[in-house]
Amino acid sequence: QVQLVESGGGSVQPGGSLRLSCAASGYTRSSYCMGWFREAPGKERERVGTIHTSDGSAYYADSVKGRFTISQDNAKNTLYLQMNSLKFEDTAMYYCAAKQASWGSGYACYTPSIYWYNSWGQGTQVTVSS
């Protein structure tokens, strides 16, 4: 399995920005679905957005479309989540996840249950407060 380590979380005011990073190791030469997920207190873990490493296209939850952007740096084996125009409701623990998948696109990686992903990082906390 791939090992994932998130970083970049912190506290920010509404309207601010943060960039999360997910460093991956243990990759094979296969392609992967990768994604960002979040879990707020008292709520279920939810998808933020997903990407397929070979296709490069991303797909986002409606709640973050136009504000969040997923990108990847294949040379560094790192996935990013650029978060702009942050809102109070974006406060959550953010997780990076991966699953080997030879097929796919950002949308195809979005549709499975989050439990289909079998490699998870430890999470990084994002808090939006004034």
N, C-alpha and C positions, 0 to 999 in steps of 0.2 A: 504494500500500500504506500501511497504517497504521504509524506509527512508535511504538515502545513503549519506555519507560524504567522499569526497576524500581528500587526503593529499599527500605530498611528492614531489610535483612539485618544479621546480626551474630552475636555469640556469646552463648549463654544456657545456663544450667544446666538439667538435666533437670527437667521439671515447670514450666518457665517459659513465657513467652509472647512472641511477636513479631507485629507486623503489617507485612506487605509491601504496598507500593503499586506500581501500574503505571500510569503516566501515558501517555495515548494522544493522538496528534495525527494530523492528516491524515485524519480520519474523513470519510466521505461521509454522506449521510442514510440509507444502508442499515443493516440490522441485521447484527449480527456474532455469531459464536461467539467466545468468549474463554475462556482457561483458564490455569491454573497447572500447570506441569510442573517436574520436578526431575531432577537427574542427580547421582548420587553417584559417587565415584571407582571406576572399574572396573565400573560398572553402566550399563545402558542408560537413556536418558531415559524417564521414566514420567509418566503423568498423575497429577496431584494432584486436580484438580477443574475443572469447566467450567461455563459459564453462557452463556445466550443473552441478548443485551442487551435484546431486546424482551420476552421471556418473564420474565426475572428469576429463574427457578428454577435452582438449582445441583445438580450431581451430583458425587459424590466417590468417590475410591478407597476401598476397604474399610479400608485401612491408616490413613486419616485421618478417617474418619466419626466424628462426635461430638466431634472435637477441632479441626478446621479449619472455617472458614466463609469463603465467598466472598461479597463484596458489591460493589456498584457505586455510584458517584456520577455520575450522568449529567451533572449541571451542571459537574462538574470533569473529565469524561472520564477518570475514574480507576477502576481495578479494585483491590480489596483482597483480601488473604488474611490473615485473623486466625488465628493458630496458637496454640493453647493446649495445655497438658499435653505439651510437647515431649519427645521421646524421642531417645536417641542415634541411632537409625536414621533420624531426620528430617534428619540432617546431609547437606547437598547444596547444589549450586547450583540456585537456583530461577529459573525463566524464566516470563515472561508471553508469551502468544501469541494471535493473532487471525486470523480468517478471515471474510470477508464471507459471510453466509448469511441469506437472506430468510426461510427456514423455521426452526423449531427450538425446542428446549428445552434445559435443562441436560443431560439424558440424551442427546438427539440430538447435541449437540455433543461428548459424551464418546466416542461410538462410533467415529468415524473414526480412521484412523491418525494418530499425532501429526504425521506429515509432510504431512498434509492442510493443516495450519495454515501460512500463508505469510508471516506477519509475526511476528517474534520480537524480544524485547528482548535486552539483553546479559547479563542474569542478575544475581542478587544472592546472595551466599553466606550460608548459614545453618549455623552450627556449634553443636551441642549437646554440651557437655562439662562435666565436673565439675572 
